[in-house]
Amino acid sequence: MRRDKDYIGSVGPQESKVVEGRYEDRD
């Protein structure tokens, strides 16, 4: 369980796509 919001800022645009999909699911 990691914070998606912080995760996106930590990684670049490449990982952003993968996290974005989980971001909506976690909300």
N, C-alpha and C positions, 0 to 999 in steps of 0.2 A: 504493500500500500504506500504509494508515494504521491506527494501533492502534484497533480497535473499542472496546475497554474505555475508553480515554481519550476517544474520540470521543463516546460516549454521555454521559459526564459533562460534556463541553464544550457539547453542544447540549441543547435542551429536550426535553420529552416528544414533541413533534411529530416531530422527526427520530429520536427513539429507536425509533419503530416501524420505520422504514426500516433503521436500523443493526441492530436486533434480528434481522432476517431474515438479514443477512450474518454476524452474530456467530456463529450456529450453524455456518454454512458454514466460517468460518475456524477456529473453535475453536482 
